[in-house]
Amino acid sequence: MTKLKKLAALLAVAMLTTALASCGGSGSTTSSSSETAKESSTTASASTDSGDAAPAADGDTLPACKMTVWLAGSGEQAYNEVYGGIIDSWIENRAPGSTKELTFIAWTDYFSKLSTGLAGGAAPDVYMTGYGQMGSMNAQGYELNLSEYFPADWDGYTDIPANILGAGMVDGNLYGLLETATRCLMYRKDIAEQNGVTEDDLKLETLDDLTNLVEKMCVYDDNGNLVMAGWDVQTGTSSPEQYTQFIATNFADDFEFWSDDSKASFNNDACKSAVSYLKSLFDAGYCFPSDPSNTSYGVITGLSSMSLCAENSYKQADMAFPGQIGIVDMNLNTMLIGNFIVANSGTPNPEQAADLVMYMFNEESLKKKADLGQYSVRTSLQDWYSETYPDFAVIPNIYNHSYAMADALNPNYNECIKTFRNHYETYMNNVEDLDTALAAAESEWNAIVGG
């Protein structure tokens, strides 16, 4: 069964789920807090929550409550305003009289604090979790089954594409909604013009087209030495699975890193062809070896003229090279990834928490988050998105060809993926041959999941 057929089956199950009833309240006060990457998390003490929640006023709104939300990030003003504004709007329209406590926690501390909070019963009502953590937290029972609370006729079931909605499903039930960050190819317009790259060169239909573009985007000095890579292909252990997924899905559109039972499934022809392809670009001299000290994309640091990165990296790249960043138009398959918004299964306010998650993905909320560089997700917003953000006009089509790493969430993702990364590096550095590297990675992976 192909990925899209499997996802369609999951969505069919979800749409048959019976929604639970909800009720209402009145009034609104708010508070929020944030932290920098070097600071520990703190929560503002300005909350005006005055005790017991107000009773429901009618059947169209939910009882008032104190709604706590944790998000990963440094809490810049724009993020605070957008997410705080969405929660304020939810309070006004869905749970009058509620208060909010919005906390941003630096990525460096986020998952340790979240894990501690979940284990100790001190986690928020709604929180963000990364793609790699989603499966583990679900397996531990920390995520509320949203299918039990979303209406059966929720428009998101049909308006959010199956590849995006299915990423947050387990056994046909929805546990999280994905704030997407698909992988696209950003390039330097000035380098493309300098090197005679044409509009046709920037429209990718095949991997041969990609090879041609990478070659043309290289910059050499007068002695023929590479001074700017055509693409910053990974040779180390940072995130090579993203590059592999991007290429492998173009050899087999149903490629997955693991099967439904979390067993490794990358020791196959599609993966071998993908990794060999990536190494061929490196061996041809189009790319530099990975430097662990460079933690940003090459198109931002100036080390490469093209990078595989999330579309929300555009602002940072444009700040580095104002007016010179473009996004390659491609019909190639690519990697779908991002962060999930979930409700805590231990929340004392499950109806409100689930409703807030749903509200954060309605059309108006998605339009607000689009100002932060996030894709608007909904099919109904594709034309609006392309017209409002012309620099991202090709992004909706790229999402139509985006796939998650597997159909099933992996409870051991963070530990398992290291096995692939380590042996990918040994192959790229000519320590192991490809068959040996992938076989060893798969064997070590399966040992972790008990196979």
C-alpha positions in Angstrom: 0.0 0.0 0.0 1.4 3.4 -1.0 1.8 6.2 1.6 -1.1 8.3 0.3 -3.4 5.2 0.3 -2.4 4.4 3.9 -2.9 8.0 5.0 -6.3 8.2 3.3 -7.3 5.1 5.2 -6.2 6.7 8.5 -8.2 9.9 7.7 -11.3 7.8 6.9 -11.1 6.3 10.4 -10.6 9.7 12.0 -13.5 11.3 10.2 -15.8 8.6 11.6 -14.8 9.4 15.2 -17.7 10.7 17.3 -16.9 14.1 18.9 -17.5 14.7 22.6 -19.8 17.5 23.7 -18.5 20.9 25.0 -19.8 23.8 27.1 -19.1 27.5 27.9 -18.1 30.6 30.2 -17.3 34.5 30.2 -14.5 37.2 30.6 -10.7 37.3 29.6 -7.3 38.1 31.3 -3.9 37.0 30.1 -0.2 36.7 30.9 2.8 35.3 29.1 6.6 34.9 29.4 9.6 34.0 27.3 13.4 33.3 27.7 16.6 33.6 25.7 18.6 30.7 24.5 21.0 31.0 27.5 18.4 31.6 30.2 16.4 29.0 32.0 12.6 29.0 31.7 10.6 31.4 33.8 6.9 32.1 33.9 5.5 35.6 34.3 3.8 36.2 37.6 1.4 38.7 36.1 -1.4 36.2 35.6 -4.7 37.4 36.8 -6.3 34.0 37.2 -8.4 34.6 40.3 -9.2 31.0 41.2 -12.1 28.8 40.2 -13.2 28.9 36.6 -16.4 30.6 35.7 -19.4 28.4 34.9 -20.5 27.7 31.4 -22.8 30.4 29.9 -24.2 28.4 27.0 -23.7 25.4 24.7 -21.5 27.2 22.2 -18.5 28.0 24.4 -16.4 26.1 26.9 -16.0 26.6 30.7 -13.4 29.2 31.7 -10.1 27.8 32.8 -6.4 28.7 33.2 -4.8 27.6 30.0 -1.0 27.0 30.1 1.0 26.6 26.9 4.6 25.8 26.4 6.4 26.4 23.1 10.0 25.9 22.2 11.9 29.0 21.2 13.4 32.2 22.6 10.1 34.1 22.6 10.9 37.0 20.3 8.2 39.7 20.3 6.8 38.6 17.0 6.3 35.0 18.2 4.9 36.2 21.5 2.4 38.5 19.8 1.3 35.9 17.3 0.8 33.0 19.6 -0.4 35.2 22.5 -2.9 36.8 20.1 -4.2 33.4 18.9 -4.8 32.3 22.5 -6.4 35.6 23.4 -8.7 35.1 20.4 -9.5 31.6 21.5 -10.4 32.9 25.0 -12.7 35.5 23.6 -14.4 33.2 21.1 -14.3 29.8 22.7 -13.6 30.0 26.4 -14.6 33.5 27.8 -13.3 34.3 31.2 -10.2 32.1 30.8 -6.6 33.2 31.5 -3.5 32.2 29.7 0.0 31.4 30.7 2.2 31.3 27.6 5.8 30.2 28.1 8.7 30.0 25.6 11.6 27.8 26.6 14.9 27.7 24.8 15.4 24.7 22.5 18.5 23.8 24.5 16.4 23.2 27.6 13.0 22.6 26.2 12.7 18.8 26.0 14.4 18.1 29.3 12.0 20.5 31.1 9.0 19.2 29.2 10.0 15.5 30.0 10.4 16.4 33.7 7.1 18.3 33.7 5.2 15.4 32.1 6.7 12.8 34.4 6.0 14.9 37.5 2.5 16.0 36.6 3.6 19.6 36.1 3.4 19.9 32.4 1.2 22.5 30.6 -2.2 21.9 29.0 -0.9 22.4 25.5 2.6 22.0 24.3 4.9 21.8 21.3 6.9 18.6 20.6 9.5 17.9 17.9 9.1 15.3 15.2 11.7 13.1 17.0 9.9 13.3 20.3 6.3 12.9 19.2 6.4 9.1 19.1 8.2 8.7 22.4 5.7 10.9 24.2 2.8 9.2 22.6 4.1 5.8 23.6 4.3 7.0 27.2 0.7 8.2 27.2 1.5 11.9 27.4 -0.6 13.0 24.4 -4.4 13.5 24.5 -6.3 11.6 21.8 -7.7 14.6 19.9 -10.0 12.5 17.8 -12.1 12.0 20.9 -12.7 15.8 21.2 -12.6 17.1 17.7 -16.0 17.2 15.9 -16.4 14.5 13.4 -17.2 17.1 10.8 -14.1 19.3 11.6 -13.1 20.9 8.3 -9.4 20.2 8.9 -10.0 16.5 8.1 -10.7 17.4 4.5 -8.9 20.8 4.2 -5.5 19.8 5.6 -3.7 17.4 3.2 -3.4 13.8 4.1 0.4 13.8 4.2 0.4 16.6 6.8 -2.6 15.5 8.9 -1.5 11.8 8.9 1.9 12.7 10.4 0.2 13.2 13.8 -1.9 10.0 13.7 -1.5 6.8 15.6 -3.7 3.8 14.7 -6.2 6.2 13.0 -6.4 8.6 15.9 -5.2 12.1 15.8 -2.7 13.1 18.6 -1.0 16.2 17.2 -1.2 18.8 14.5 2.0 19.6 12.6 3.4 23.1 12.2 5.3 22.1 9.1 8.8 22.8 8.0 9.3 20.9 4.8 12.7 20.9 3.2 13.1 23.1 0.1 16.1 24.3 -1.8 17.0 27.9 -1.2 19.5 29.5 -3.5 21.5 32.7 -4.1 19.9 34.7 -6.9 23.1 36.7 -7.4 25.2 33.6 -7.8 22.7 32.1 -10.2 22.8 35.2 -12.4 26.6 35.4 -12.2 26.9 31.7 -13.3 24.4 32.0 -16.1 21.7 29.8 -14.4 18.5 30.0 -16.4 14.9 29.9 -15.3 14.7 26.4 -16.8 17.7 25.3 -14.7 15.7 26.4 -11.6 12.8 24.1 -12.4 13.6 20.6 -11.2 11.7 17.6 -12.5 14.4 14.9 -12.2 17.5 14.2 -10.2 19.6 14.9 -13.3 18.1 18.4 -13.2 19.3 18.7 -9.6 22.8 17.6 -10.5 22.9 20.1 -13.3 21.8 22.9 -11.0 24.3 22.0 -8.2 27.1 22.0 -10.7 26.1 25.4 -12.1 25.8 26.9 -8.7 29.4 26.2 -7.7 31.9 29.1 -7.5 35.6 28.6 -8.2 38.6 30.9 -7.9 41.0 31.7 -10.7 42.9 28.5 -10.0 39.9 26.3 -10.3 39.5 25.7 -6.6 36.0 25.5 -5.2 35.3 28.5 -3.0 31.5 28.2 -2.7 29.7 24.8 -2.8 26.8 24.3 -5.2 25.0 22.6 -2.3 26.0 21.9 1.3 25.5 18.2 1.3 26.1 16.5 4.7 29.0 14.2 5.1 28.8 14.1 8.9 26.3 13.2 11.5 24.3 16.4 11.8 21.1 15.6 9.9 22.0 13.4 6.9 18.6 11.6 7.1 17.0 14.8 5.8 19.2 14.7 2.6 18.7 11.0 2.2 14.9 11.2 2.6 14.8 14.0 0.0 16.7 12.0 -2.6 15.4 8.5 -1.7 11.8 9.4 -2.2 12.6 10.2 -5.8 13.9 6.7 -6.3 10.8 5.2 -4.5 7.9 7.4 -3.5 6.9 5.0 -0.7 10.4 5.1 0.8 10.5 5.0 4.6 13.2 4.9 7.3 11.2 2.5 9.4 8.2 0.2 9.1 5.0 0.3 11.1 6.6 -1.7 13.9 9.6 0.7 14.0 12.0 -1.7 12.4 14.6 -0.2 10.1 13.7 -0.2 6.5 16.4 1.8 4.8 18.8 -1.0 3.8 17.2 -1.1 0.3 17.8 0.0 -3.3 16.2 3.4 -2.9 18.3 4.4 0.1 21.5 3.0 -1.5 20.8 4.9 -4.7 20.2 8.1 -2.6 23.3 7.9 -0.5 25.4 7.0 -3.5 23.9 10.0 -5.3 24.8 12.4 -2.5 28.3 11.0 -2.3 28.7 11.4 -6.0 28.1 15.2 -5.7 30.7 15.4 -2.9 33.2 13.2 -4.9 32.7 15.4 -8.0 33.9 18.4 -6.1 30.6 20.3 -6.0 30.4 20.3 -2.2 32.7 20.8 0.9 33.0 18.2 3.6 30.8 18.9 6.6 32.4 21.2 9.3 30.9 20.5 12.8 31.6 24.1 13.8 29.2 25.4 11.1 25.8 24.9 12.6 23.8 27.0 10.1 22.9 26.5 6.5 25.6 27.2 4.0 23.3 29.6 2.1 23.2 31.7 5.3 26.9 31.5 6.1 28.0 32.0 2.5 29.7 28.7 2.3 27.3 27.4 -0.3 25.0 29.0 -2.9 22.2 26.5 -2.2 20.9 24.7 0.9 18.2 22.2 1.7 16.4 23.9 4.5 13.0 24.8 6.0 11.0 27.6 4.3 10.9 29.4 7.7 14.7 29.9 7.4 14.1 32.4 4.6 14.1 35.4 6.8 17.5 34.6 8.3 18.9 33.9 4.9 17.5 37.1 3.5 19.0 39.1 6.4 22.4 37.6 5.4 22.0 38.4 1.7 19.2 40.9 1.3 17.1 40.4 -1.8 19.3 37.6 -3.1 17.5 34.5 -1.7 15.1 32.4 -3.9 13.4 29.1 -3.6 13.9 26.5 -6.3 10.7 25.4 -8.1 10.7 21.6 -8.0 8.4 18.7 -8.6 10.8 16.4 -6.8 9.6 14.7 -3.7 11.1 16.0 -0.5 11.0 15.6 3.3 8.1 16.7 5.4 9.0 17.5 9.0 8.2 20.1 11.7 6.9 20.4 15.2 3.6 19.2 16.6 1.2 21.0 18.8 -0.5 18.5 21.2 -2.6 18.5 24.3 -1.4 17.0 27.5 -3.3 13.8 28.3 -3.0 14.8 32.0 -4.5 18.2 31.6 -7.4 19.0 34.0 -9.0 20.8 31.0 -9.1 18.3 28.2 -12.0 19.8 26.3 -10.4 23.3 26.3 -6.9 22.0 25.6 -8.1 20.0 22.5 -10.2 22.9 21.4 -7.3 25.3 21.6 -5.1 22.9 19.5 -7.9 22.9 16.9 -8.3 26.7 17.1 -4.5 27.1 16.5 -5.1 25.5 13.1 -8.1 27.4 11.9 -7.8 29.7 8.9 -7.3 32.9 10.8 -4.7 31.4 13.2 -2.8 29.9 10.3 -2.7 33.3 8.5 -1.2 34.9 11.6 1.4 32.2 11.9 2.3 32.6 8.3 3.7 36.0 9.2 6.4 34.0 11.2 7.3 32.1 8.0 5.1 29.1 8.6 3.3 27.5 5.8 -0.5 27.9 6.0 -1.1 24.1 5.7 -4.7 24.3 4.5 -5.6 23.6 0.9 -8.1 26.4 1.1 -5.3 28.9 1.9 -2.9 27.9 -0.9 -3.9 30.7 -3.3 -4.0 33.2 -0.4 -0.5 32.1 0.7 1.0 32.4 -2.8 -0.5 35.8 -3.4 0.4 37.1 0.1 3.9 35.8 0.1 5.1 35.8 -3.6 8.6 34.8 -2.6 7.0 31.5 -1.4 4.8 31.0 -4.4 6.3 27.6 -5.1 6.0 26.3 -1.5 2.4 24.9 -1.8 3.5 22.7 -4.8 6.5 21.5 -2.8 4.2 20.5 0.0 2.2 18.5 -2.4 5.3 16.3 -2.9 6.4 16.2 0.8 6.5 13.0 2.8 7.3 12.2 6.5 10.1 9.8 7.3 7.6 7.0 7.9 3.8 6.4 8.2 4.1 5.4 11.8 5.6 7.4 14.7 8.7 5.9 16.2 9.0 5.8 20.0 12.8 5.4 19.8 13.4 7.8 17.0 16.2 9.9 18.7 18.2 6.8 19.7 17.6 4.9 16.5 18.4 7.7 14.0 22.0 7.9 15.4 22.7 4.4 14.0 22.0 5.7 10.5 23.9 8.9 11.0 27.0 7.2 12.3 27.3 4.7 9.4 26.3 7.3 6.8 29.3 9.3 7.9 31.6 6.3 7.7 30.5 5.7 4.2 30.9 9.3 3.1 34.4 9.3 4.5 35.3 6.0 2.8 35.6 4.0 6.0 32.9 1.5 5.2 31.4 0.5 1.8 27.7 1.3 1.4 26.3 -2.2 1.9 28.3 -2.7 5.1 27.3 0.7 6.4 23.6 0.4 5.9 23.5 -3.3 7.0 25.3 -2.3 10.3 23.1 0.7 10.8 19.9 -1.4 10.3 21.1 -4.1 12.6 22.0 -1.6 15.4 18.6 0.1 14.9 16.6 -3.1 15.2 18.6 -4.0 18.3 17.2 -0.8 19.9 13.6 -1.6 19.1 14.0 -5.2 20.0 14.1 -6.9 16.6 
